[in-house]
Amino acid sequence: MRNISLKFKKVWKSAFVFASLSFLIVTVTQAQDLVEGKTLFKSKCASCHALDHESTGPALTPKLNELDEAWAIK
């Protein structure tokens, strides 16, 4: 019985480490996407569009509220 308990602890520990590393990798990747998106918006879009008021182009917040989130992420 003790042998099974030790094997279970090893498997549980390995699964926990794997899950933790997976979570960290996903979080870092999402943070990089956020930074890249912000940089892209500033370099390509911000000259004509603002989020909350009309500029040369239309305000984006009202339009983003109408659209599906998946469209905005594309």
C-alpha positions in Angstrom: 0.0 0.0 0.0 2.8 2.4 0.9 4.4 1.8 -2.5 1.2 2.8 -4.3 1.0 6.0 -2.2 4.5 7.0 -3.1 3.8 6.4 -6.8 0.6 8.5 -6.5 2.5 11.3 -4.9 5.1 11.3 -7.7 2.4 11.3 -10.4 0.5 14.1 -8.6 3.6 16.2 -8.2 4.6 15.7 -11.9 1.0 16.6 -13.0 1.1 19.7 -10.7 4.4 20.9 -12.1 3.2 20.3 -15.7 0.0 22.2 -15.1 1.8 25.1 -13.4 4.3 25.4 -16.3 1.5 25.3 -18.9 -0.3 28.1 -17.1 2.8 30.2 -16.9 3.6 29.7 -20.6 0.0 30.6 -21.6 0.1 33.7 -19.4 3.4 34.9 -20.8 2.2 34.3 -24.4 -1.0 36.3 -23.8 1.0 39.1 -22.3 3.2 39.2 -25.3 0.2 39.3 -27.6 -1.2 42.2 -25.6 2.0 44.2 -25.9 2.3 43.4 -29.6 -1.3 44.4 -30.2 -0.8 47.7 -28.3 2.3 48.4 -30.3 0.5 47.6 -33.6 -2.5 49.8 -32.7 -0.2 52.7 -31.8 1.9 52.4 -35.0 -1.0 51.7 -37.5 -4.3 52.9 -36.1 -3.9 55.5 -33.4 -3.1 58.3 -35.9 -6.7 58.1 -37.1 -8.7 56.2 -34.5 -9.3 56.8 -30.8 -11.1 54.4 -28.5 -13.5 56.8 -26.9 -14.0 59.9 -29.2 -14.2 60.7 -32.9 -11.0 61.6 -34.6 -10.2 61.4 -38.3 -11.6 57.9 -38.1 -14.6 56.8 -36.0 -14.3 56.0 -32.3 -13.6 52.3 -31.8 -15.3 51.5 -28.4 -18.9 51.8 -29.7 -18.1 49.6 -32.7 -16.3 47.0 -30.6 -19.3 46.8 -28.3 -21.5 45.8 -31.3 -19.1 43.2 -32.7 -18.2 39.7 -31.5 -15.0 39.6 -29.4 -13.4 37.1 -31.8 -13.6 39.6 -34.6 -11.7 42.2 -32.6 -9.0 39.7 -31.7 -8.3 38.7 -35.4 
